Amino acid sequence: MDKLPKIALPAIAGIIILIIFISKSAVTIGSGEAGVLYRTFGGGVVTDGPPLDEGFHIVAPWNKVFIYEARQQERLEKMNVLSSNGLDIKLEASVWFQPKYNELGKLHQEKSEQYVDRVLLPAIRSAARSVVGRYTPEQLYSSKRDAIQQEIFEETQKIVEDQYIQLNEVLVRDVTLPPTIKDAIERKLKQEQESLEYEFRLVTAQKEAEKVRIEAQGKADANQILSASLTDKILQDKGIEATLKLAQSPNAKVVVVGSGDDGLPLILGNN
């Protein structure tokens, strides 16, 4: 009985030390996350292997694990840029990105957990200034929005492709022009629309007039051809045919043959 306390105390102390060791060594990585292992006595950041994936991990208590969001993320960036003619433009863009999973160790070692602020956002600002500087405010306001968005994406991708960042999409959400420039562009676009509408009506009227002229010309040509083909002989033959048909009719009539100016039948009572 005297020896029991001497055995129990070291056992209790060992259990406490074990609990502390496990609590310091246990790392749980959540859904959509990944861990970068830092070995204090083993060369620092592990860059020659994949990161720690989701779940429970045991690591030495003197090592550290840095947890990163591995899923796609979004950052909204508002910036002031200059157009091709030097006007101040406010641009609002949303960037979709995520770290390259298998290169997460290198990203942590070279860029740190602040890689978004240190690398990605400066890259998109630089790309936006470069791209917007090629266009006029009118192009930014109307026809070139999709082209600008694609060019900003491509320019940003060139900058970050070797920075262990996967760029998924860049969306230009809003382009704000100075109010006076915006009003002037809207007036110009309205005038252009009215001009196009007037030209359309003018072309339609011209086509309708041309159609009427062609129809009239066709009728005139037909009448001219018909008049040229109606000789006295043809008229006499037509008169004889009409006389024969009239003679065969059962209705009562009086016909004087040969009393007309050209020897054609004279039908009494038709004046």
ZATIPA-606182 format. One line per field, with one value per residue (C-alpha): residue number from 0; x, y, z. Coordinates in Angstrom, 1 decimal, always signed. Each point is the difference from the previous one (the first is absolute). Last residue first. Layout:
N
i <- NUM  ...
px <- X  ...
py <- Y  ...
pz <- Z  ...
REM end
This chain:
271
i <- 270  269  268  267  266  265  264  263  262  261  260  259  258  257  256  255  254  253  252  251  250  249  248  247  246  245  244  243  242  241  240  239  238  237  236  235  234  233  232  231  230  229  228  227  226  225  224  223  222  221  220  219  218  217  216  215  214  213  212  211  210  209  208  207  206  205  204  203  202  201  200  199  198  197  196  195  194  193  192  191  190  189  188  187  186  185  184  183  182  181  180  179  178  177  176  175  174  173  172  171  170  169  168  167  166  165  164  163  162  161  160  159  158  157  156  155  154  153  152  151  150  149  148  147  146  145  144  143  142  141  140  139  138  137  136  135  134  133  132  131  130  129  128  127  126  125  124  123  122  121  120  119  118  117  116  115  114  113  112  111  110  109  108  107  106  105  104  103  102  101  100  99  98  97  96  95  94  93  92  91  90  89  88  87  86  85  84  83  82  81  80  79  78  77  76  75  74  73  72  71  70  69  68  67  66  65  64  63  62  61  60  59  58  57  56  55  54  53  52  51  50  49  48  47  46  45  44  43  42  41  40  39  38  37  36  35  34  33  32  31  30  29  28  27  26  25  24  23  22  21  20  19  18  17  16  15  14  13  12  11  10  9  8  7  6  5  4  3  2  1  0
px <- -74.9  -0.6  -3.4  +1.0  +3.1  +2.1  +2.1  +3.5  +0.6  +2.7  -2.2  -2.9  -2.9  +1.4  -2.5  -3.0  -0.9  -3.4  -0.2  -2.2  +1.8  +0.8  +3.7  +1.5  -0.1  +2.0  +2.7  +0.3  +0.1  +2.7  +2.2  -0.5  +1.0  +3.2  +1.0  -0.6  +2.1  +2.8  -0.1  +0.0  +3.2  -0.1  +3.6  +1.5  -2.8  +0.6  +3.7  -0.6  -2.6  +2.4  +2.8  -2.2  -1.2  +3.6  +1.1  -2.8  +1.1  +3.6  -0.9  -2.2  +2.9  +2.5  -2.3  -0.2  +3.7  +0.6  -2.5  +1.7  +3.4  -1.2  -1.7  +3.3  +2.0  -2.3  +0.4  +3.8  +0.0  -2.2  +2.4  +3.0  -1.6  -0.7  +3.5  +1.3  -2.2  +1.0  +3.7  -0.4  -1.8  +2.7  +2.7  -1.6  -0.7  +3.7  -0.1  -0.7  +0.7  -1.6  +0.1  +3.1  +0.3  +3.4  +0.0  +1.9  +3.5  +2.0  +2.8  +3.4  +1.8  +1.1  -3.4  -0.6  +1.2  -1.2  -3.4  -0.5  +0.5  -2.3  -2.8  +0.4  -0.3  -3.2  -1.7  +1.0  -1.4  -3.3  -0.4  +1.1  -3.3  -1.5  +1.5  +3.6  -0.1  -1.4  +2.6  +2.8  +2.0  +3.7  +0.5  -2.7  +2.2  +3.2  -1.8  -2.0  +3.1  +1.9  -3.0  -0.4  +3.6  +0.1  -3.1  +1.5  +3.6  +0.4  -3.6  -1.1  +3.3  -0.3  +0.2  +3.7  +1.3  +3.2  -0.3  -3.7  -0.4  +2.8  -1.9  -3.3  +1.5  -2.2  -3.1  +0.4  -1.5  -3.5  -1.5  -3.1  +0.5  -2.8  +0.5  -1.2  +1.5  -0.2  +1.3  +2.1  +0.4  +3.5  -1.0  +0.7  -2.0  +1.6  -0.6  -1.5  -0.5  -2.6  +0.8  -2.3  +1.7  -1.4  +1.3  +0.1  +0.8  +3.4  -0.3  +3.3  +1.1  +3.5  +1.3  +2.8  +2.7  +1.2  -3.0  +0.8  -2.9  -3.2  -2.7  -3.8  -1.9  +0.4  +3.3  +3.5  +1.9  +1.6  +3.7  +3.3  -0.8  +0.0  +0.7  +3.0  +2.9  -0.6  +0.4  -2.9  -1.9  -2.7  -2.9  -2.4  -3.6  -3.0  -3.5  -3.3  -1.5  +2.0  +3.5  +0.3  +3.5  +1.0  +3.5  -0.5  -3.0  +1.7  +3.1  -2.2  -2.0  +3.2  +1.6  -3.2  +0.1  +3.6  -0.6  -2.8  +2.2  +2.9  -2.4  -1.6  +3.1  +1.3  -3.5  -0.4  +3.3  -1.3  -3.0
py <- +55.0  -3.7  +0.0  -1.6  -2.1  +0.9  -2.9  +0.9  +1.2  +2.4  +3.0  -2.2  -0.9  -3.3  -2.2  +1.7  -2.0  +0.1  -2.0  -2.5  -2.4  -3.5  +0.8  -1.7  +3.3  +1.7  -2.7  +0.5  +3.8  -0.2  -2.2  +2.5  +2.9  -1.8  -0.6  +3.7  +1.0  -2.3  +1.5  +3.5  -0.7  -0.6  -1.2  +3.5  +0.8  -3.2  +0.6  +3.6  -1.2  -2.6  +2.6  +2.4  -2.8  -0.9  +3.6  +0.4  -3.1  +1.1  +3.5  -1.4  -2.3  +2.8  +2.1  -2.8  -0.5  +3.8  +0.1  -3.0  +1.7  +3.2  -1.8  -1.9  +3.2  +1.7  -2.9  +0.0  +3.7  -0.4  -2.7  +2.2  +2.9  -2.2  -1.3  +3.6  +1.1  -3.0  +0.7  +3.6  -1.0  -2.5  +2.5  +2.6  -2.6  -1.2  -3.7  -3.0  -3.5  -2.8  -3.7  -0.9  -3.7  -1.8  -3.8  -3.1  +1.2  -2.8  +1.4  -1.6  +3.3  -1.2  +0.5  +3.2  +2.7  -1.7  -0.8  +3.7  +1.0  -2.7  +0.9  +3.7  -0.7  -2.1  +2.7  +2.7  -2.0  -0.5  +3.7  +1.2  +1.1  +2.5  +2.0  -1.1  +0.8  +3.4  +0.6  -0.6  -3.2  -1.1  +1.4  -2.4  -3.0  +1.2  +1.4  -3.2  -2.2  +2.0  -0.1  -3.7  -0.8  +2.2  -1.9  -3.5  +0.4  +1.6  +0.4  -3.4  -1.6  +1.1  -3.6  +0.0  +0.9  -2.1  -2.8  +0.0  -0.2  -2.6  -2.2  +0.5  -1.2  -3.2  +2.0  +2.9  +2.8  +1.1  +2.8  +1.9  +3.7  +2.6  +3.4  +3.5  +2.8  +3.7  +2.0  +3.1  +1.6  -0.1  -0.4  -3.7  -0.6  +0.3  -2.3  +0.3  -3.3  -2.1  -3.6  -2.8  -3.2  -3.5  -3.4  -3.4  -2.7  -0.7  +2.3  -0.3  -1.4  +0.5  -3.0  +0.3  -2.3  -0.2  -2.0  -2.7  -0.6  -2.0  +0.5  +0.1  +0.8  +1.9  -0.2  +0.7  +1.6  -2.0  -0.7  +1.7  +3.4  -0.8  +3.3  -0.1  -2.3  -2.6  +1.5  +2.4  -2.0  +2.2  -1.9  +1.8  -1.0  -0.2  +1.3  -0.8  -1.8  +0.5  -1.0  -1.4  +0.1  -2.1  +0.5  +2.5  -1.8  -3.3  +1.1  +1.6  -3.2  -2.1  +2.3  -0.3  -3.8  -0.1  +2.1  -2.3  -3.0  +1.7  +0.7  -3.4  -2.1  +1.9  +0.2  -3.7  -0.9  +0.5  -2.3
pz <- -128.8  +0.2  -1.6  -3.3  -0.1  -3.0  -1.3  -1.3  -3.5  +1.2  +0.6  +1.1  -2.3  -1.2  +1.8  +1.6  +3.1  +1.7  +3.2  +1.7  +2.4  -1.1  -0.6  -3.1  -2.0  +2.9  -0.1  -3.8  +0.4  +2.7  -2.2  -2.8  +2.2  +1.2  -3.6  -0.8  +3.0  -1.0  -3.6  +1.4  +2.0  +3.8  +0.8  +0.6  +2.4  +2.0  +0.2  +1.2  +2.5  +1.4  +0.3  +1.8  +2.4  +0.7  +0.5  +2.6  +1.8  +0.0  +1.2  +2.9  +1.1  -0.2  +2.2  +2.5  +0.0  +0.5  +2.9  +1.7  -0.5  +1.6  +2.9  +0.7  -0.3  +2.5  +2.5  -0.4  +0.6  +3.1  +1.4  -0.7  +1.7  +3.1  +0.0  -0.1  +2.8  +2.1  -0.6  +1.1  +3.1  +0.9  -0.6  +2.2  +2.8  +0.1  -1.1  +2.2  -1.3  +2.0  +0.5  -2.1  +0.6  +0.2  -0.1  +1.1  +1.0  +1.6  +2.1  +0.5  -1.1  -3.4  -1.6  +2.0  -2.5  -3.2  +1.6  +0.9  -3.7  -1.2  +2.5  -0.7  -3.7  +0.4  +2.1  -2.5  -2.9  +1.9  +0.8  -3.5  -1.5  +2.5  +2.8  -0.4  -3.7  +0.7  +2.7  -2.6  +0.1  +0.3  +3.5  +1.2  -0.8  +1.8  +3.0  +0.4  -0.3  +2.6  +2.4  -0.6  +0.8  +3.1  +1.2  -0.6  +1.3  +3.5  +1.0  -1.2  +1.1  +3.6  +1.3  -1.1  -3.5  -0.3  +2.6  +0.1  -3.8  -0.2  +2.5  -1.8  -3.3  -0.2  +0.7  -2.3  +2.0  -0.9  -2.1  -1.0  -0.5  +0.2  -1.7  +0.7  -2.1  +0.6  -3.0  +0.1  -3.5  -1.6  -3.7  -0.1  +3.2  +3.5  +2.9  +3.5  +1.8  +1.8  +0.6  +1.0  +1.1  -0.6  +1.1  -1.6  +2.5  +1.5  +3.0  +1.7  +3.4  +1.3  +2.0  +2.5  +1.4  +3.6  +1.0  -2.6  -2.3  +0.3  -2.6  -0.1  -3.2  -3.2  -1.9  +1.1  -2.8  -2.9  +0.1  -0.7  +1.5  +3.7  +1.8  +2.3  -0.4  +2.7  +3.4  +0.0  -2.7  -1.5  -1.5  -2.4  +0.6  -2.4  +0.2  -1.8  +3.0  +3.2  +1.0  +3.5  +1.6  +3.0  +1.3  +2.8  +1.3  -0.4  +2.0  +2.7  +0.4  +0.1  +2.6  +2.1  -0.4  +1.0  +3.1  +1.0  -0.4  +1.9  +2.9  +0.0  +0.5  +3.1  +1.3  -0.2  +1.8  +3.5  -0.7
REM end
